[in-house]
Amino acid sequence: MVYEARQSPKLNYLLASACLALSILGFAAAGVIPTQSGSSPLVGWAIVGACFAAAFVFARRAMGGAVEARIDERGVYARRLGPAPVPWDEINGFQVLAAGIQRIARFGRSGPSARTFGINTTFYDRGIDDLVATVRQYRPDLIDGSDRL
């Protein structure tokens, strides 16, 4: 079994749409179109600009198909850690953290870079259950029951 996760296109398109819909607030409430209520067009355009920028970021994530996290026989790869996976022999701990709707897999690391690192599966197309099952397959010694939510 190989765990390979990408940004969730469905969720990111939904978030981009929500940002575009929110930009209407800039037009209506904050006053891109000046009214007698003392609205400020500058504030309105700032809201519109911020919403369009956020929508662009979410749309770009939705269209990008890059692998964000991968777990296989070589180890654990997270895009933000660099191009090479962290080998299994450098991983000495595993824990699942739940914070609100977020699910984060936290890995303890030994060796030259003895820092913990995590993979937040909240916005990925594959969730925490698949990740835990893959870790269980390759390193059952890391699973002690604390990974249950």
Secondary structure, DSSP 8 states (H G I E B T S, - for coil): --EEE-B-HHHHHHHHHHHHHHHHHHHHTS-SS--TT---HHHHHHHHHHHHHHHHHHHHHHH-----EEEETTEEEEGGG-SS-EEGGGEEEEEEEEETTEEEEEEEE-STT---EEEE-TTBSS-HHHHHHHHHHH-GGG--STT--
